[in-house]
Amino acid sequence: MKTMSVDDSLYSALEAASDRSGRSIQELVNEAIVSWLAEAAMDEAEHAAIEDVRVEAAEPGGVEFESFFDDLLGGAKLIAAVSG
């Protein structure tokens, strides 16, 4: 276990949340950190996937991102206009 400093106003909010939930401040902080780390890891994975798509689009025969979605949206508008 490690010790860390927290702003007084943040600690007051943690105390209030702890009182409302019946959970300890340590539980709340640990849960928040785990959630934040999971979200940060997901963001890194998403950025890596986006970069993979950019590299693929730059390869011969690849399609530019904006062009792909412009064509896709244009087709969707056409389908909506025909069916509507």
N, C-alpha and C positions, 0 to 999 in steps of 0.2 A: 504494500500500500504506500502511496505517495501523498504528499501534502501539496496543495496549490492555493494561491490567493485568488479570491473572487471579489469583484466590486460589491460594496455594501448593498446597493440597490438590487443587484442580481441575486445576492444571497437572500435578501428579504423576499424576493419573488419565489425563490426556491423553497424557503420556509413555508410560504403560503401554499404553494403547490403540494408540498409534503403534507401539510395539515389537511388539505382538501382530499388528497388521495389516500391518506393513511400509509403512505410509503416513505421510506427514509430518503433524506437528501442524497445520500450516497447512491441509492438505487436509481433515483431520478437522473443524477449526473451520469452514472454509468450507462443507463439506457440511452440518454441523449448522445453521448460520445459514440456508442456502438452504432446508433442510427446514422449519425453524421459520417462516420468512417465508411459505412456501407454505401451511403449515397455518394460519397467522394469516389469510392472505388468504381461504382456504376458509372459515374460521370467519366472517369478515365477510360473505361471500357467503351463507352459511347464515343468518346473522342477518337479512340483507336479505330473503331469501326468506320467513322466518318472519314478518317484519313485513308483507310483501306479503299473506300469507295472513290475518293479523289484520285488515288494512284491508279486504280482500275480505269477510271474515266480518261486519264491521261494516256493510257495505252492505245496503240493503233486500233481503231474501230470503236473506241469508247465514246460515250455520249456525255456531253456537259450536263452537270446537275440541273442547272436552270432550264436548259433546253428540254431535258427529259420531263421535268414537271410542267413546263409550259405546254408541251405536247399532251401530257397526261390530263391536265386541267382542260385543255381545249377539247379533248375527246369527251371528257365528262360533261362539259357544257353542251356539246353536240348531242350526246345521248339524252341529256335532260331536255333539250329543245325538241328533239324528235319525239320523245315519249310524252312530253307535256303538251 
